[in-house]
Amino acid sequence: MADVEEFFYKFYRPNNATLVVAGQVTVEQVKRLSEKWFGGIPAGPKNQRLLPVEPAQLVERRLEIEADVPLDAIYKVFRMPERLHSDYYAIDLMNDILGKGRSSMLYNDLVKQDQVFNSISAYASGSFDPGLIVVGGKLNEGVTLDYAESRITEVLDNMKAGINDTAIEKTKNQAQASHAFSEIELLNRAMFLAMGDVLGDANMINEELAKIDQVTAYDIKSVANKYLVNNSCTTMHYKAKK
């Protein structure tokens, strides 16, 4: 309990918080209610985020686990930089092209056409700190883990070779539509503003669409060759007990 209290009183302080109020309210109402609910909470010492830096992964890592699950599965995980890195939007779009939805490269090649997997996806963690690109899927019966992994590698190699302008334009349109529709909800707009402020610029919410639009096919090819590499990859074979 002492650890819990120490954590709470270190981080849950007014000087470590961003407050966003959205809706049919006036500035005076916000000031009055903020004072009512938060005015009595004292500020704490300035919190310095001195997080330890994880060392670079220089060699491929592999893990095999057996468990009581219905189907074999594969997960390939690659290191990626933080949310504010200049490569972030290219990485995000690359993952959409690779594994978001039924028209993605992984789904079209390995689920729809060749039926190696019954489900597969790719996504980026997109966290404030350096994160992960995750490619994972569940195999169909009768498919070996080694073969399934080799087929994932083929698709990743195709991404590294480059994509056409049609694929990136379609993915950009989907990403921009998703972003625009998400801002219809008032709560989402408030959260985007808060996240931007914590990252250093609340105006990020107004710059996302332009940054997505600036990504080129060359950018995506570059990040694919930069980050989808074996020496920063950890592969897990998750075997179903027979």
Salt bridges, closest charged atoms under 4 A:
GLU54 OE2 - ARG79 NH2 3.19
GLU60 OE2 - ARG62 NH1 2.89
GLU64 OE2 - LYS239 NZ 3.72
ASP87 OD2 - HIS85 ND1 3.74
ASP87 OD2 - LYS226 NZ 2.97
ASP114 OD2 - ARG151 NH2 2.62
ASP129 OD2 - ARG49 NH2 3.58
GLU149 OE1 - ARG62 NH2 2.58
GLU149 OE2 - LYS76 NZ 3.04
GLU149 OE1 - HIS237 NE2 2.77
GLU154 OE1 - ARG151 NE 3.17
GLU183 OE2 - HIS179 NE2 2.91
GLU207 OE1 - LYS211 NZ 3.85
GLU208 OE2 - ARG83 NH2 3.17
